[in-house]
Amino acid sequence: MVEYSAIDVSVEDDVGTLTFDRPEKKNAMNPRLLEEMGDALGDLRDEVHVLVVTGAGDAFNAGMDFDEYFEAARAAGPLAVREANRLHKRALVRLYEFPAPTVAKVNGWALGGGYMAMSLCDLAIGSEDAKLGLSEINFGIAAGGGTMWSVAHTMNRRDALYYTMTGEPFTCAEAVEMGVINEAVPASELDGRVDGLVDRLRQKDRFALEYTRHYYDKVVEMDFPEAHDYELAKGEEMKYLQGYEFLDRGVSGFTQDRYRPGAGEDYPDDE
């Protein structure tokens, strides 16, 4: 396993955990963290069935490290600014495009770029009293660098403009009401709830999970006839990659009465 200084990466069985590990800075993103994050996500792509993203200490991720990402890069000159921006884009695009399901475990503050990292995960479970926010406006700038995209894809327009224009923070419990977070639980129950979700995802076919997200991201802006054709075509690609295993496991499980979805039963295990 590669040694990192700004993140921690662990893999147990087929579950990976990427932890932002700068607790003294509330896990704020500096160029080193972004470089390590991008590297780690590239290495983990084909290794894990589910990836959990969280933060060390009492924060998830407090956004950008102003001293190292902005001030130091600006002092070093335009090439340093460009390199910092390249590392930022690479890390977050790799998170967005990660093939396995990604689960944000929001254990504390998620601000600005930290909010973006949370929102780029497929699912998010948070501690009820953990705080989220888009604080850029408080420093005289607009939420940018991909942050507004993430806000627009997790909030309706009224909420998006309210929180990006006021910089007012909100809790994960409030975020559930807006559809930003899937679920908020007491802090003492966060680990157990995320572990339960991960176990449930591990029971699902890897390719089916990956293509479920592909379907949604592509068809959300299509009309129905176009979406119908797209899903059929991509479905054949998925079945080919699976080796048509779903016919043996999923369909036969249903026809042989080993799988009864109406009774709330999961995908059948191999026998």
Sequence and secondary structure as in RCSB ss.txt:
>XXXX:A:sequence
MVEYSAIDVSVEDDVGTLTFDRPEKKNAMNPRLLEEMGDALGDLRDEVHVLVVTGAGDAFNAGMDFDEYFEAARA
AGPLAVREANRLHKRALVRLYEFPAPTVAKVNGWALGGGYMAMSLCDLAIGSEDAKLGLSEINFGIAAGGGTMWS
VAHTMNRRDALYYTMTGEPFTCAEAVEMGVINEAVPASELDGRVDGLVDRLRQKDRFALEYTRHYYDKVVEMDFP
EAHDYELAKGEEMKYLQGYEFLDRGVSGFTQDRYRPGAGEDYPDDE
>XXXX:A:secstr
    SSEEEEEETTEEEEEE  GGGTT B HHHHHHHHHHHHHHTTT SEEEEEESTTEEE  B IIIIIIHHHH
H HHHHHHHHHHHHHHHHHHHT SS EEEEE SEEETHHHHHHHHSSEEEEETT EEE GGGGGTS S TTHHHH
HHTTS HHHHHHHHHH   EEHHHHHHHTSSSEEE GGGHHHHHHHHHHHHHTS HHHHHHHHHHHHHHTTS HH
HHHHHHHHHHHHHHHHHTTHHIIIIIHHHHTTS  GGGT       
